[in-house]
Amino acid sequence: MDHSALNPSLILLALSVIVVWGMKRIKLPPILGYLLVGTLVGPHALGWLPEEESLRILAEIGVVFLLFMIGLEFSLSRLIAMKSTVFGLGSIQVIISTISGGVIAWLSGIDWRGALVVGGALALSSTAIVAKQLTDQLEMQSRHGQLAISILLFQDLAVVPLLVIIPILTLGDEQSLTIPLLIALSKGLLAFFIMFQIGRRLLRPFYHLIAGTKSAEMFTLATLFVALAAAWLTYQFGLSLALGAFLAGLMLSETEYKHQIQTDIR
């Protein structure tokens, strides 16, 4: 049996232990160690690890479960109360950052289309990295932690129109932008509607059935299924995997099984 697929994982784990230990010694966040290891051993630096699809999928699944856990720490009522922050503060951040980055890129000699793409890319942050850092520092429930997550949620939504705009800009056909953009936004709203309907109507009865089996294995399997299925659903609508996992965690945070689910995912 060929066990060569274990080699990349062993290399990553061994280097991560060493580098993260060093980061802790000099009182820097562990996330910097993970980023440093990935950058150094990846295909674009030392090249110790090839660009394999299996590693990318493993990383995506890790992000999915991280955001699922973050969703469990929120509550639906709190998110509804924060809707003005998500769409207000979030939109302000994305617009200002896109314009600022785009203007700098344009002044540097980049065509306006390229400058718009650069500005849009610079306006986005990594939800996984920020959420991980807030969790490690026990600041997820703080005021600035809540504001940061609100902005990150809007950024995840802003990816959809940005991904629609980019290929259209390369064609130079500005007239065809409106309809694809409206379609993409409609798909995003539909994904949110489906997720919330499933969460409110189906998740609690589903977990009642699972809990009735009195099987820890069934409970764990059900939780894994819910997290990954929610991520898959939003991905099918052009949104991120992480956003679906976050929404699934948010729905389950309203149930009496919240703490058991947190234990299983950890």
Residue pairs with C-beta under 8 A, 6 or more apart in sequence:
5 54
8 49
8 50
8 52
8 54
8 55
9 58
11 41
11 48
11 49
12 37
12 38
12 41
12 49
15 37
15 40
15 41
16 33
16 34
16 37
19 33
19 34
19 36
19 37
20 30
20 33
20 34
22 33
23 29
23 30
23 32
23 33
24 30
29 133
29 136
30 136
31 129
31 132
31 133
31 136
35 129
39 45
40 46
41 47
41 48
41 49
42 49
42 51
43 49
43 50
43 51
49 55
60 241
61 228
63 128
63 241
63 242
63 245
64 227
64 228
64 231
64 241
64 242
64 244
64 245
65 227
65 245
65 265
66 128
66 131
66 132
66 242
67 127
67 128
67 131
67 242
67 243
67 245
67 246
67 249
68 227
68 230
68 245
68 246
68 248
68 249
68 265
69 135
69 249
69 262
69 265
69 266
70 131
70 135
70 140
70 149
70 246
70 249
71 245
71 246
71 247
71 248
71 249
71 250
71 251
71 252
71 253
72 249
72 250
72 252
72 253
72 258
72 261
72 262
72 265
73 140
73 141
73 249
73 253
74 149
74 249
74 250
74 253
75 250
75 253
75 254
76 199
76 250
76 251
76 253
76 254
77 254
78 146
79 86
79 250
82 146
82 150
85 146
85 147
85 150
86 150
86 151
86 153
86 154
87 154
89 147
89 150
89 151
89 154
90 150
90 151
90 153
90 154
90 155
90 157
90 158
91 154
93 123
93 151
93 154
93 155
94 123
94 124
94 154
94 155
94 158
97 119
97 122
97 123
98 116
98 119
98 120
98 122
98 123
99 119
100 119
100 122
101 118
101 119
101 120
101 121
101 122
101 123
102 112
102 115
102 116
102 118
102 119
102 120
103 115
103 119
104 119
105 114
105 115
105 118
105 119
106 112
106 115
110 118
113 169
113 170
113 172
116 165
116 169
117 162
117 165
117 166
117 169
120 158
120 162
120 165
121 162
123 155
123 158
124 155
124 158
124 159
124 162
125 151
125 152
125 155
127 152
127 153
127 155
127 156
127 240
127 242
127 246
128 242
130 148
130 149
130 152
131 140
131 149
131 152
134 140
134 145
134 148
134 149
139 145
140 149
153 243
153 246
156 239
156 240
156 242
156 243
157 188
157 239
157 243
159 239
159 240
160 184
160 185
160 187
160 188
160 238
160 239
161 181
161 184
161 185
163 184
163 238
164 177
164 180
164 181
164 183
164 184
165 177
165 181
168 174
168 176
168 177
168 180
184 238
187 237
187 238
188 237
188 238
188 239
190 237
191 233
191 234
191 237
191 239
191 244
192 247
194 233
195 230
195 233
195 234
195 244
195 247
195 248
195 251
196 247
196 251
198 251
199 247
199 248
199 250
199 251
199 252
199 254
200 251
203 226
203 251
203 252
203 255
204 255
206 222
206 226
207 222
207 252
207 255
207 257
210 218
210 219
210 222
211 219
211 257
219 260
219 264
220 264
223 261
223 264
223 265
226 248
226 252
227 245
227 248
227 249
227 265
228 245
229 248
230 244
230 245
230 247
230 248
231 241
231 242
231 244
231 245
231 248
232 241
232 244
233 244
234 240
234 241
234 243
234 244
234 247
235 241
235 244
252 258
252 261
